[in-house]
Amino acid sequence: MLASQRRSLIAELVEREGAVRISELVDRLGVSDMTVRRDIDRLSSDGVVQRVHGGAVHPDEANRADEPGFAAKSLLQQAQKQAIARAAVELVEPGSAIGISAGTTTVELARRLTAVPGLTVVTNSLPAAQLLHETGGPGHTLVLTGGVRTPSDALVGPIAVATLASLHVDLLFLGAHGVDATAGLTTPNLVEADTNRALIRAGHRVCVLADSTKWGVVSLSTFGRLADVDVLITDSGLSPAARRAAKEQVGQLIVVKPGKGTA
């Protein structure tokens, strides 16, 4: 396959799926890792894709108004999400009941829950549920809400809301498409907003996991106020002004440095 043909296929995949991983392209194209990286570099310089760690996404993926898919979002801000998840797991007490909303950062948290015994985990995230089913820690109980699947692999809608209405968790870990001092926590999906509100009602304490690129993003529907957030965990890319605004509203602000501890 010629280089131009490879790049055309990569561009088509990104346009259709929103994101591609280098490892997947290596297998699909039958070429080396370095060849794929050079193709992505060329497409990135032409403005066709946006290069990210581990692959490429559509150039508008990070800021698009509609809802990106899980695969696309999982390639963005990876180091920041991992650092946020490491800080979040420190808040989890053995034997407690926790809730995990859909989102790529909350899935990073799910990866780290195997070290905490005796948990009951309520989630509407299909990737988190699958991960916990395969690698759950000792004494874990997994409760999946049910509902209709969204592009971000969340289960939402009346079934999910009805399930959550009868449940109570000690600590809810919540993701968001956007976090804003005025608009609060937002999502482009109206049905997911309803389900997130139900998750918040089920949580005794609410911890929002949101990397710094989410700050100032306002999507279609608000599902929570910053004043309702007990803990906000974000990364050191958050500006001083945004930190001040967050501290004025949330109960506790935790800022982490990617690859390190808190900032």
N, C-alpha and C positions, 0 to 999 in steps of 0.2 A: 504494500500500500504506500502510495506517495505521501510525502509530508503534507501537501495541500489537502489530500483526501482525509488524512488523519485529523487535521485541524478542523475541517468541515464537519466531520462526524462529532468531534468534541463540542463544537459550537452548537450543533443540533441537539445533542444530549443536554447541554446546559439550558438551552432555550426551552426544551420540553419538560425537564425534570427540576430545573432551578439550581441544581448543583451536581457535581461529579467528584468522585474521589480518585486520586492518583492510582491507588492500588487496583481499583476496578478497571481503570483505563488500561493499565499494564496487562491485565488478564484478557480484556476484551480485544485490544489491538495487537497483542502478541509482540510488544516492543519493550524496551528497557524503561526503568524508572526515569532515567535521565532524559530519554527521548520524549517521554510524556511531559516532563517538566519544561523542556525547551519549547514544546508545542504550546503549553499553557502560557509560558512567558511571551511568546509571539502573539497569541490571541489577546493577552492582557494588554500588551503595548498597542494593539490595534483597537482597544476599547470594546472587544467582543465579549470578554469575560472579566471577572474580578478574581485575581489570584488570592487564595487564602491558604492557611496552613493545612496541608493534606489534600488539596484539590483546588477546585474553582467553582465560583457561583456566578449567577447572572449579575451583571453590573448594577442592576437596580434592586437586588435582593435585600440588602440591608435596610433600605429605606422605602420599599414599596408599600402602598396603602392597603393592598389586599393581604391575605394571610399566606406567608411563605410555608413551604412544606418542611417537615421535620428534618429531612436529609440536608436541605439547604441551610437551615438554621444551625444544624449541628456542626457545620464547618466554620462558623463565625465565632470569634472571640474565645477560642478553645482554652487558652491558658488562663484567661480571666474566669471562665466558668468553673474550671477545675479548682482554682484557688478559693472561689466562693463556696464551692461544695465542701472543701476541706474545713472551712470555718463553720459551715452549717452543721456538719455532723457532730461537732463538738457540743452543740446545743441539745442533742438527742440523749435522753435518759434511758438506760436499760429498763425494759418492761413497760414502756409507755406506749400510748396509742398516738400515731402521727398521721397526718394527711399529706399527700404529695400531689400537687396539681400537674397538669401537662406542661411540657416545656423541656428544652434541651439542658438547661441548667439544673432543673430538678432531677433529670435522669442522671446527671453527674453525681448528685447527692445519693441517689439510689444505689449507685455502684459502691458507695462507701458504707452502706448500712450493714454489711455482712459482719462487721466487727462489733455491732451492738446487739446483745442478745435479748430475746423475749419481746420483740416489737410486734405490735399490731399496726399494719400499714394500710391505710385507705387511700386509693388512688383512682383517678380517671385517666391516667396516662398508660397507653398500651405499651410503649417501650419500657417504662419503669416497671410495669407489672410483669412483663416477660423477663426482664433482668432479675427481678426479685424472685420470680418463680424458679429460675435456673440457678441462682447463686445466693438465695436467701440465707440469713444467718440462723443460728440455733434458736429454736422456739418461735420463729417468725410465723405470723398469721397474715395472709394477704387478702384484702377485700377490694374487689374491682367493682366500680359503680354500675357498669353497664351504660348503654346509651348509644348515640349515633356518632360515628367516627368523623373527625374533621381532617383537613389537610395536615394539621400539626400533630396528628395521631392522638387527639384528645377524644374521650367519650363524653358527649354532651347531650342536653335535651331533657325532656320531662322525666325519663326513666332515671337518669343520673341525679336530677334534682330531688326526685321522690326518695331515692335511696339515701341521699345525704341528709334529708330532713329528719331521719330517725337515728343519725349517728353523731357521735361527739368524739373529738380527738383533742389530746392535750396540746399539741403543737402542729400547726399547719404550715407547710412550706409551699409558697405560692410563686409562680412565675408571672410575667406580664410582658405584653408586646411593647408597651410604653409606660413610662413613669414620669409624671409631671407635677410640679408644685401646685398647680391650679386644677388640672384635670384629674389628677390622681392616677390610679392604675387603670390602664385601658387595653382593649383588644379590638381587632377589626371584625371579630365574629360575634354577632349579637347573641346567638344561642350559647356560645361558650361564656359570654359575660354572665348570663343567668346561672350557669353551672358554677362559675367562680364565686358568685355571690353566695350560692348554697354552701360551697366549701368554706367560705369565710364564716358563715353562720355556725358551721359545725366545729370550728376551731376555737379552743379556749384562748390560745395565743396565736398570732399570725406573724410569720417570718417571710418576708419577700426576698427572693433571690433574683437580682437583676444587675447585669453588668453595666458599666458606665455609658455604653452606647444607647441604652434604653432611655436615659434621662432626657427629658425635653421632647420625647416622641409622644404624640397624641393621636390615638386611633379612634375609631368610630364610637365605641361604647365604653363608658366608665363603669367599672364593676366594684371599685373600692376607693375610699379616701386614704390619703397618707396618714391622717390622724387615727385611722383604724389599725395601722401597722405597728406592731410591738417591736419588731426588729427588721431593719433593712440591711442586707449584706450586699455590698457592691465592691468595685475594684478602684484602684488608685488613679484610674483615668478620670474619675469624677472631678470636675472643676471645684475650686474653693467656694465659688458662689453657690453651686449646686449642693455642696456639702452643708453650707449654712442653711439653705432652704430646707433640706431634708431634716436636719437636726431640729429645726423649729417645729416640725410636725410629727415625726416618727418617735416612738419610745426610745429606741436605741439605734444608732448608726454604726455599723461595722464596715471598715474599709480594708480590703486586703490587697497585697501586692502579688501579681502573678508570679508563681514559683516561690513565693516567700510567705511571711506571716501577715499580720495586720499592719495597716499604715496609720 
